[in-house]
């Protein structure tokens, strides 16, 4: 894509939300204010590379069952 690309267009292209793209751009040191901000082509290329490289290990999050197993014991102890 020659010229400038808007953040929301890049987000749609990459299949992520605009907040993710904004956060990654800020992490990369780019000044962006909103989803309608534009970025230069070289920045967009770096962003694509960064998000595509980081998209595979973005799934590990299922650590909630351990916390939920401790919750039922508290109400039974509260009853006389």
C-alpha positions as CSV (number, residue, x, y, z in Angstrom):
1,X,0.0,0.0,0.0
2,X,1.8,3.2,-1.1
3,X,1.6,6.3,1.0
4,X,-0.2,6.4,4.3
5,X,-2.5,3.9,5.9
6,X,-5.0,4.5,8.6
7,X,-4.7,2.6,11.9
8,X,-8.3,1.2,11.5
9,X,-7.5,0.0,8.0
10,X,-4.4,-1.8,9.2
11,X,-6.3,-3.4,12.1
12,X,-9.0,-4.7,9.7
13,X,-6.3,-6.1,7.4
14,X,-4.5,-7.8,10.2
15,X,-7.6,-9.2,11.8
16,X,-7.2,-7.4,15.2
17,X,-8.9,-4.5,16.8
18,X,-7.7,-0.9,16.5
19,X,-6.7,-0.7,20.2
20,X,-4.3,-3.6,19.6
21,X,-2.7,-1.7,16.7
22,X,-2.6,1.6,18.6
23,X,-0.9,-0.1,21.5
24,X,1.7,-1.9,19.3
25,X,2.5,1.3,17.4
26,X,3.0,3.2,20.7
27,X,5.2,0.3,21.9
28,X,7.2,0.7,18.7
29,X,7.7,4.4,19.5
30,X,5.3,5.8,16.9
31,X,3.0,8.8,17.8
32,X,-0.6,7.8,17.1
33,X,-3.7,9.3,18.7
34,X,-6.6,7.4,17.4
35,X,-7.8,4.8,14.9
36,X,-8.1,7.5,12.2
37,X,-4.5,8.4,12.6
38,X,-2.3,7.6,9.6
39,X,1.1,5.9,9.5
40,X,3.7,5.9,6.7
41,X,4.3,2.8,4.6
42,X,7.6,1.8,6.3
43,X,5.9,2.0,9.7
44,X,3.0,-0.1,8.4
45,X,5.4,-2.7,7.2
46,X,7.2,-2.9,10.5
47,X,3.8,-3.1,12.3
48,X,2.7,-6.0,10.1
49,X,5.9,-7.9,10.8
50,X,5.7,-7.3,14.5
51,X,2.1,-8.4,14.8
52,X,2.5,-11.4,12.5
53,X,5.5,-12.5,14.4
54,X,3.8,-12.0,17.8
55,X,0.4,-13.4,16.8
56,X,1.3,-17.1,17.3
57,X,2.1,-17.0,21.1
58,X,-0.8,-14.7,21.9
59,X,-3.1,-17.5,23.1
60,X,-1.9,-18.7,26.5
61,X,-4.5,-17.5,29.0
62,X,-6.5,-20.4,30.5
63,X,-5.3,-20.1,34.1
64,X,-8.7,-19.3,35.7
65,X,-9.9,-22.8,36.8
66,X,-7.4,-22.8,39.8
67,X,-9.0,-19.7,41.2
68,X,-12.6,-20.9,40.7
69,X,-11.9,-24.2,42.6
70,X,-11.1,-22.3,45.8
71,X,-14.2,-20.1,45.7
72,X,-16.8,-22.7,46.7
73,X,-15.1,-23.6,50.0
74,X,-15.4,-20.1,51.4
75,X,-19.3,-19.9,51.4
76,X,-19.6,-23.3,53.1
77,X,-17.2,-22.2,55.9
78,X,-19.3,-19.1,56.5
79,X,-22.5,-21.1,57.3
80,X,-22.9,-22.2,60.9
